[in-house]
Amino acid sequence: MIRINLLPHRELARAARRRQFNILLGIAVAAGVLAVVLGHSVIAARQSTQDARNAYLEQEIAKLDSQIGEIKKIREQTQALLERKRVVETLQSNRTEVVHLFDQMIRLLPDGLYLKSFKQTGDTVTLSGYTQSSARVSTLMRNLDASPWFEAPNLVEIKAATVNNLRANEFVLTVKQTHQQPDSANEKGGKA
């Protein structure tokens, strides 16, 4: 005998395939959603880590900028102190020159010659004064030329003048001052 299956086997197979498709579709959607959520969380974690690194770098850069500012201030202070030191050293080395200058002027002035003004501009000293005769100006120039503290005396002018109802000669003279070390000046003074 022949058996005939009257059950709708095709519809059952279709329903089974649909169920299987829906299950697979649900699994795929769940896997996709899970992958998106995991990807988003990984990216968010990396982004927050990078933000933390950037914030740390910005803090360190701010610290370095403040340190650079302090270093610049220290350099400026160092330069100012070095400049002051140079000025003090210059003053220290030149402090005895004025004493030697006046001492030499007193020693070199011949009798009968009187200074009216004494002006120093850099290394050039300008002398003006009165004398009884022009020969005394020549003596002063020879004395200045022979001195280790002066060189190149130059007579600018000499003219007749009246001082306290007396006849005199008024003169203007320039001479260059030489820079000497105090020890070498003492040695030259001791030898002379």
PLY file of the C-alpha trace (Angstrom):
ply
format ascii 1.0
element vertex 192
property float x
property float y
property float z
element edge 191
property int vertex1
property int vertex2
end_header
0.00 0.00 0.00
1.01 3.49 -0.76
1.19 5.98 1.91
0.35 9.58 1.19
1.40 12.24 3.55
-1.23 14.85 3.63
0.56 17.03 6.15
1.86 20.28 4.84
5.52 19.27 5.09
6.62 22.15 2.92
5.11 24.69 5.25
6.74 23.02 8.24
10.12 23.08 6.49
9.60 26.74 5.63
8.67 27.56 9.23
11.74 25.69 10.49
13.97 27.57 8.05
12.36 30.88 9.09
12.95 30.12 12.76
16.52 29.18 12.00
16.97 32.40 9.96
15.44 34.56 12.69
17.67 32.94 15.32
20.74 33.45 13.15
19.62 37.02 12.40
19.16 37.70 16.12
22.58 36.23 16.88
24.14 38.36 14.09
22.40 41.54 15.32
23.42 40.79 18.90
27.01 40.13 17.77
26.98 43.38 15.75
25.60 45.38 18.67
28.13 43.73 20.98
30.94 44.53 18.55
29.80 48.19 18.27
29.50 48.53 22.06
32.92 46.92 22.62
34.47 49.04 19.85
32.92 52.20 21.30
34.11 51.37 24.81
37.65 50.59 23.55
37.77 53.83 21.56
36.35 55.80 24.52
38.93 54.24 26.84
41.76 55.08 24.44
40.42 58.59 24.00
40.19 59.15 27.76
43.72 57.74 28.15
44.97 60.11 25.44
43.11 63.03 27.04
44.79 62.18 30.35
48.18 62.08 28.61
47.47 65.41 26.89
46.43 66.97 30.21
49.63 65.65 31.83
51.72 67.01 28.96
50.00 70.40 29.22
50.72 70.49 32.97
54.37 69.59 32.39
54.63 72.17 29.58
53.17 74.80 31.91
55.73 73.82 34.57
58.55 74.00 32.00
57.29 77.38 30.77
57.38 78.72 34.33
60.86 77.26 34.79
61.98 78.85 31.51
60.59 82.17 32.76
62.54 81.75 35.99
65.68 80.86 34.03
65.26 84.02 31.93
64.87 86.09 35.09
67.95 84.46 36.58
69.91 85.12 33.38
68.82 88.76 33.42
69.81 89.04 37.08
73.13 87.36 36.27
73.76 89.80 33.43
72.87 92.74 35.67
75.18 91.43 38.39
77.99 90.87 35.88
77.50 94.41 34.60
77.67 95.75 38.15
80.73 93.63 38.79
82.43 95.07 35.70
81.59 98.61 36.82
82.92 97.91 40.31
86.08 96.32 38.87
86.58 99.33 36.61
86.09 101.71 39.52
88.37 99.59 41.67
91.13 99.59 39.05
90.73 103.33 38.33
90.32 104.61 41.88
93.98 105.40 42.36
94.38 107.09 38.98
92.81 110.34 40.19
95.18 110.41 43.17
98.17 109.79 40.92
96.88 112.38 38.45
96.71 115.14 41.08
99.95 114.02 42.68
101.77 114.17 39.35
100.24 117.57 38.54
101.50 119.02 41.83
104.97 117.58 41.28
105.20 118.68 37.63
103.95 122.27 37.95
106.87 124.72 37.83
106.99 127.78 40.10
105.17 130.79 38.74
102.52 128.72 36.91
98.98 128.58 38.32
96.11 126.40 37.14
92.70 127.95 36.61
90.87 124.77 35.55
91.60 121.09 35.26
89.20 119.01 33.14
89.38 115.33 32.20
87.39 113.89 29.29
88.17 110.22 28.82
91.96 110.00 28.61
92.44 113.63 27.62
93.19 116.18 30.35
92.73 119.87 29.55
94.68 122.34 31.68
94.16 126.08 31.63
95.84 128.62 33.80
98.14 131.60 34.15
101.90 131.92 34.07
104.42 134.71 34.42
106.27 133.70 31.26
105.69 131.33 28.36
108.96 129.53 29.19
107.22 128.03 32.23
104.56 126.53 29.96
107.38 124.91 27.97
108.86 123.57 31.22
105.43 122.15 32.17
105.13 120.48 28.75
108.60 118.89 29.11
107.73 117.69 32.64
104.44 116.19 31.39
106.22 114.45 28.52
108.81 112.98 30.91
106.16 111.70 33.34
105.06 108.03 33.10
101.46 109.12 33.75
101.16 111.54 30.81
102.03 111.62 27.14
101.69 113.88 24.09
101.25 117.33 25.67
99.78 119.81 23.19
99.61 123.59 23.65
96.24 124.78 22.37
96.73 128.52 22.93
98.67 131.06 24.90
97.71 134.74 25.11
98.42 137.81 27.17
95.99 138.54 30.01
95.69 140.77 33.07
95.09 139.09 36.42
94.69 141.25 39.57
96.20 144.22 37.72
99.28 142.14 36.85
100.40 141.19 33.37
100.35 137.39 32.81
100.05 134.81 30.07
96.90 132.69 29.91
97.34 129.23 28.41
95.30 126.15 27.45
97.09 122.81 27.25
95.89 119.25 26.54
97.69 116.07 27.52
96.78 112.38 27.33
96.75 110.32 30.50
98.33 106.88 30.35
96.86 104.01 32.33
99.38 102.45 34.65
99.18 99.62 37.13
99.81 100.84 40.68
102.59 98.27 41.20
104.40 99.24 38.00
104.00 102.92 38.89
105.59 102.32 42.29
108.46 100.46 40.64
109.03 103.31 38.17
108.76 105.86 40.96
111.26 103.86 43.03
113.76 103.64 40.16
113.60 107.35 39.31
0 1
1 2
2 3
3 4
4 5
5 6
6 7
7 8
8 9
9 10
10 11
11 12
12 13
13 14
14 15
15 16
16 17
17 18
18 19
19 20
20 21
21 22
22 23
23 24
24 25
25 26
26 27
27 28
28 29
29 30
30 31
31 32
32 33
33 34
34 35
35 36
36 37
37 38
38 39
39 40
40 41
41 42
42 43
43 44
44 45
45 46
46 47
47 48
48 49
49 50
50 51
51 52
52 53
53 54
54 55
55 56
56 57
57 58
58 59
59 60
60 61
61 62
62 63
63 64
64 65
65 66
66 67
67 68
68 69
69 70
70 71
71 72
72 73
73 74
74 75
75 76
76 77
77 78
78 79
79 80
80 81
81 82
82 83
83 84
84 85
85 86
86 87
87 88
88 89
89 90
90 91
91 92
92 93
93 94
94 95
95 96
96 97
97 98
98 99
99 100
100 101
101 102
102 103
103 104
104 105
105 106
106 107
107 108
108 109
109 110
110 111
111 112
112 113
113 114
114 115
115 116
116 117
117 118
118 119
119 120
120 121
121 122
122 123
123 124
124 125
125 126
126 127
127 128
128 129
129 130
130 131
131 132
132 133
133 134
134 135
135 136
136 137
137 138
138 139
139 140
140 141
141 142
142 143
143 144
144 145
145 146
146 147
147 148
148 149
149 150
150 151
151 152
152 153
153 154
154 155
155 156
156 157
157 158
158 159
159 160
160 161
161 162
162 163
163 164
164 165
165 166
166 167
167 168
168 169
169 170
170 171
171 172
172 173
173 174
174 175
175 176
176 177
177 178
178 179
179 180
180 181
181 182
182 183
183 184
184 185
185 186
186 187
187 188
188 189
189 190
190 191
